Amino acid sequence: MSEYQRTDGGSQDAPDADVIELAGKVFDLARQGETAMLAAYLDAGVPANLTNDRGDTLVMLAAYHGNADTVAALLRHGAEPDRANDRGQTPLAGAVFKGEEAVIRALLAAGADPHAGTPSAVDTARMFAKTDLLELFGVK
């Protein structure tokens, strides 16, 4: 039997094709920065911490694609800023890797931990010699 990951950590039988199609659309909205449309889905009950088959949350996808307004909207809807994907990566580390300063600031304002994840945002900033971000994170 196939399973999918729920936001509460449990699992259940695979959803039907309509649910999979809707989830794909919601993930695309996060990637594309379609904030208003995504917020409407969240208001209608789509979980803010919805994850795909790799453990990427909507925040992870929005952050990695540089959509600061979408990240902020997801966080306002209760998305966890430090939720790591299946590889241990956090949205903040992804934003550091991509050089998305507005996303970084939105995540930090929501309480994201620059030391969370593997590699962490701090480790990523060190790897790419982003000293300005290390200062922002309060480390040397």
Secondary structure, DSSP 4 states (H G I P E B T S, - for coil): --EEE-TTS-EEEPPPHHHHHHHHHHHHHHHHT-HHHHHHHHHTT--TT-B-TT--BHHHHHHHTT-HHHHHHHHHTT--TT---TTS--HHHHHHHHT-HHHHHHHHHTT--TT-BTTBHHHHHHHTT-HHHHHHTT--
